[in-house]
Amino acid sequence: MSPVVLLSRDTTLLQQLQQAFARSAPQLDAVLADDPLAGEAQVAACWFPPAGSLGALPGLRLIHSVAAGIDHLQHDPSCPPLPVCRVVDPGHRQGMTEYVRWAAIHYHRGFDQVLQQQAGKVWQRPRQRPAAEFKVGVMGLGSLGAAIAEDLAAAGYQVRGWARSGKQLAAVQTFAGPQAMGAFLDGLELLINLLPLTTETRGILGQATFARLAPGAAVVNCGRGAHLRLEDLQQALASGQLRGALLDVFEEEPLPPDQRLWSLPGVTITPHMASAASHDCIAMQVAENLRRLHAGEPPLNLVDRARGY
């Protein structure tokens, strides 16, 4: 069977993936771009592939994202028009739900405020409010977003959800379509973004959205880095329209050391850890799709490249 080539700017991830392939798909050679076998690869497993790396592999027949999204492939302009698959991990929903539940508690209970106070040795209790008074909105009601919205509602929060098309969820007030976006956003104290990245959603976390939220609201971005307009975020934080932002996804990953987000007051950065497929799950799914490719069978988790998901 032909080798799989691993492509990423993250050298630590490359090492981890090679170890996972050795454990979970030992029948395959998982090689890096500088390996002589890379030229024989028919499948490339990618996470932010370096520019020109995909175009340098003439034998490719399938591109495999090692995550649920594929927009990171745009960072390589040489990416050929081949079929693209993504990884779907059954544990992904649980991890994302846990992360967002923590985010809601973090802002609802004022932990962001007490952490800032600690630096100045300030002893001051934040205002305590029942969860039912804290307005939370979830943008994107696919399998992940719907599970998260219902989980937060079950925890007692006042939850709204927005999606492109109508959804019905237990204990969640839902809104659909662009015409309902304003009503969805009005007065939210925490906005959680789980939308896919499309032409319509690019830059959706910007001034127009922030202005509809309650003064001093917070934003959590678990969607894609390109959903966020950095200048608008900086202005909203400086004016007090936003009290904070929890960011887990970025247009360039790993986030460069000179990126101003690292030191922007009110911003908390996590290293794309809200939920990620396990390395062993990645190895097994890539191996299965390589087997299917050789057997002439349709691949698993094929993506519509035009839609982006």
MARTOR-950090 format. One line per 8 residues: their letters; for each residue x, y, z of C-alpha. Coordinates in steps of 0.1 Angstrom, whole numbers, plus 2048, in hexadecimal, padded with zeros to 3 digits. Layout:
<atoms>
A> X:Y:Z ~ ...
</atoms>
This chain:
<atoms>
MSPVVLLS> 800:800:800 ~ 80D:823:7F8 ~ 81A:839:814 ~ 806:855:824 ~ 818:877:825 ~ 812:88D:844 ~ 812:8B3:83D ~ 811:8CE:858
RDTTLLQQ> 823:8EC:865 ~ 820:8DE:888 ~ 83F:8C7:88C ~ 832:8BA:8AE ~ 812:8AF:89D ~ 825:89D:882 ~ 839:889:89B ~ 819:880:8AE
LQQAFARS> 807:875:88E ~ 824:85F:884 ~ 823:84E:8A6 ~ 7FD:849:8A2 ~ 801:83A:880 ~ 81B:822:88E ~ 803:818:8A9 ~ 7E2:817:897
APQLDAVL> 7EA:812:872 ~ 80C:7FF:873 ~ 805:7F2:850 ~ 80B:815:842 ~ 82A:82A:83E ~ 822:84D:84B ~ 83E:863:83E ~ 846:888:83E
ADDPLAGE> 84A:89E:820 ~ 870:89A:81F ~ 86F:874:81E ~ 877:865:7FC ~ 857:850:7FE ~ 842:870:800 ~ 841:872:7DA ~ 82F:850:7D8
AQVAACWF> 813:85B:7F0 ~ 7F0:85A:7E3 ~ 7E1:869:803 ~ 7ED:888:817 ~ 7E2:88C:83B ~ 7E2:8B2:842 ~ 7DF:8CC:85C ~ 7EA:8EF:84F
PPAGSLGA> 800:8E0:834 ~ 81E:8F6:82B ~ 81B:90B:80B ~ 824:8F6:7ED ~ 825:8D5:7FF ~ 805:8C6:7EF ~ 80E:8D1:7CC ~ 830:8C0:7D0
LPGLRLIH> 820:89D:7D2 ~ 817:891:7AF ~ 808:870:7BA ~ 7ED:87E:7D0 ~ 7CA:871:7CB ~ 7BA:87B:7EC ~ 7C0:897:806 ~ 7B6:88F:829
SVAAGIDH> 7B1:8AA:844 ~ 7BB:89D:866 ~ 79F:8B2:876 ~ 77A:8B8:871 ~ 780:8D7:85B ~ 792:8DC:83A ~ 797:902:838 ~ 7BB:8FE:844
LQHDPSCP> 7C3:8EF:822 ~ 7C0:912:813 ~ 7E2:91B:823 ~ 7F2:906:807 ~ 7EA:918:7E6 ~ 7F7:8F9:7D4 ~ 7DB:8E3:7E1 ~ 7CE:8CF:7C3
PLPVCRVV> 7A9:8CA:7BA ~ 7A8:8A7:7C9 ~ 78D:897:7DF ~ 791:8A2:804 ~ 787:88E:823 ~ 785:898:847 ~ 788:885:868 ~ 768:87F:87C
DPGHRQGM> 770:873:8A0 ~ 753:866:8B4 ~ 762:876:8D3 ~ 763:898:8C3 ~ 741:8A3:8D0 ~ 749:89B:8F4 ~ 769:8AE:8F4 ~ 759:8CD:8E4
TEYVRWAA> 73C:8CC:8FC ~ 753:8CB:91A ~ 768:8E8:90C ~ 749:8FF:906 ~ 73A:8F6:927 ~ 75A:901:938 ~ 759:921:923 ~ 736:929:92E
IHYHRGFD> 73E:924:953 ~ 75E:938:94F ~ 74B:957:944 ~ 72A:951:956 ~ 73B:94D:978 ~ 755:969:971 ~ 774:954:972 ~ 783:96B:957
QVLQQQAG> 77F:988:96F ~ 78E:977:98E ~ 7AC:96C:979 ~ 7B2:990:96F ~ 7AD:99B:993 ~ 7C7:982:99F ~ 7E2:994:98C ~ 7DB:9B4:9A0
KVWQRPRQ> 7D5:9A2:9C1 ~ 7B0:9AD:9C1 ~ 797:99B:9D7 ~ 775:9A1:9C8 ~ 759:989:9C2 ~ 749:98B:99F ~ 723:98D:99E ~ 713:96B:9A1
RPAAEFKV> 6F5:964:98C ~ 6E1:944:984 ~ 6E8:934:963 ~ 6C5:93B:958 ~ 6CD:960:957 ~ 6EC:95B:941 ~ 6E3:95E:91C ~ 6F8:947:906
GVMGLGSL> 6F7:944:8E0 ~ 704:928:8CA ~ 70B:930:8A5 ~ 70A:910:891 ~ 6F2:8F4:89A ~ 702:8D6:889 ~ 709:8B6:89D ~ 722:8C8:8B3
GAAIAEDL> 70F:8E9:8B7 ~ 6EE:8D8:8BE ~ 6FE:8C2:8D9 ~ 70F:8E0:8E9 ~ 6EF:8F5:8E9 ~ 6DB:8DA:8F9 ~ 6F6:8D3:913 ~ 6F7:8F7:91D
AAAGYQVR> 6D1:8F9:91F ~ 6D2:8DA:935 ~ 6EB:8EB:94C ~ 6D1:907:951 ~ 6DD:922:939 ~ 6C6:937:924 ~ 6D1:92A:902 ~ 6CA:936:8DE
GWARSGKQ> 6D6:925:8BF ~ 6DA:931:89B ~ 6DF:91E:87B ~ 6DB:924:856 ~ 6BC:90E:856 ~ 6A1:907:870 ~ 6A9:8EF:88E ~ 694:8E3:8AB
LAAVQTFA> 6A8:8DD:8CB ~ 69D:8D5:8EF ~ 69B:8F4:905 ~ 6AE:909:8EB ~ 69E:927:8D9 ~ 6A9:923:8B5 ~ 6AD:93C:899 ~ 6B3:936:874
GPQAMGAF> 6C0:949:857 ~ 6D1:96B:853 ~ 6B0:97E:85A ~ 6AF:96F:87D ~ 6D3:976:886 ~ 6CC:998:897 ~ 6B1:989:8AE ~ 6C8:96C:8B6
LDGLELLI> 6E5:983:8C0 ~ 6D2:99E:8D3 ~ 6DD:99F:8F7 ~ 6F2:97F:8F8 ~ 70C:97F:913 ~ 720:962:904 ~ 722:95A:8DF ~ 731:938:8D5
NLLPLTTE> 73A:933:8B1 ~ 73A:910:8A2 ~ 731:919:87E ~ 743:909:860 ~ 758:922:84C ~ 746:92D:82C ~ 746:94C:817 ~ 728:958:82B
TRGILGQA> 737:951:84E ~ 75A:95E:848 ~ 75F:97C:85F ~ 73E:977:871 ~ 74E:97E:893 ~ 752:9A3:88C ~ 745:9C5:895 ~ 721:9C0:889
TFARLAPG> 71E:9A0:89E ~ 72F:9AE:8BD ~ 719:9CD:8BD ~ 6F9:9B8:8C1 ~ 706:9A6:8E0 ~ 701:9B2:904 ~ 71B:9CB:90F ~ 738:9B8:91F
AAVVNCGR> 730:997:90D ~ 749:97C:905 ~ 750:969:8E6 ~ 75C:945:8E1 ~ 769:93A:8BF ~ 76B:915:8B9 ~ 763:918:894 ~ 77F:924:87E
GAHLRLED> 799:93F:881 ~ 78B:952:863 ~ 76A:957:874 ~ 77A:972:889 ~ 783:995:87F ~ 7A1:99E:895 ~ 79E:9C3:892 ~ 77A:9C3:89C
LQQALASG> 781:9AD:8B9 ~ 79C:9C4:8C5 ~ 785:9E2:8C3 ~ 769:9D0:8D4 ~ 77F:9C6:8F1 ~ 78E:9E9:8F4 ~ 76C:9F9:8F5 ~ 75E:9E1:90F
QLRGALLD> 743:9D3:8F7 ~ 755:9B2:8FC ~ 764:9A8:91D ~ 776:98A:90F ~ 77C:971:8F3 ~ 786:94D:8F6 ~ 796:942:8D5 ~ 79F:91F:8CC
VFEEEPLP> 7A3:921:8A6 ~ 7B9:938:891 ~ 7C0:940:86D ~ 7E4:935:872 ~ 7EC:918:889 ~ 801:914:89D ~ 7FA:939:8A7 ~ 81B:94C:89F
PDQRLWSL> 82D:95A:8BD ~ 82A:97E:8B0 ~ 804:97C:8AC ~ 7F5:998:8C0 ~ 7D9:982:8CD ~ 7F1:973:8E6 ~ 7F3:993:8FA ~ 7D1:9A3:8F2
PGVTITPH> 7BF:9AB:913 ~ 7A0:996:918 ~ 7AA:97B:8FF ~ 7B0:957:90A ~ 7C1:940:8F2 ~ 7BF:91A:8F1 ~ 7D3:906:8D8 ~ 7B7:8F7:8C3
MASAASHD> 7AE:8E0:8DF ~ 789:8E4:8E2 ~ 786:8C2:8D3 ~ 79C:8B0:8BA ~ 79C:88E:8AB ~ 7B4:876:8BD ~ 7D3:86F:8AA ~ 7CB:84A:8A9
CIAMQVAE> 7A8:851:89B ~ 7B9:866:880 ~ 7D1:84A:877 ~ 7B6:830:874 ~ 79E:846:85F ~ 7BA:850:847 ~ 7C5:82C:844 ~ 7A1:821:83D
NLRRLHAG> 79D:83B:822 ~ 7BE:831:812 ~ 7B1:80D:812 ~ 791:819:802 ~ 7A4:82D:7E8 ~ 7B7:80E:7DD ~ 797:7F9:7DD ~ 784:811:7C8
EPPLNLVD> 76B:818:7E4 ~ 75D:83A:7EE ~ 771:84B:80A ~ 762:853:82C ~ 75A:876:836 ~ 75E:886:814 ~ 75B:8AC:815 ~ 749:8C3:7FC
RARGY> 766:8DA:7F4 ~ 74F:8F5:7E6 ~ 73C:8F6:807 ~ 75A:8F1:81D ~ 74B:8D5:832
</atoms>
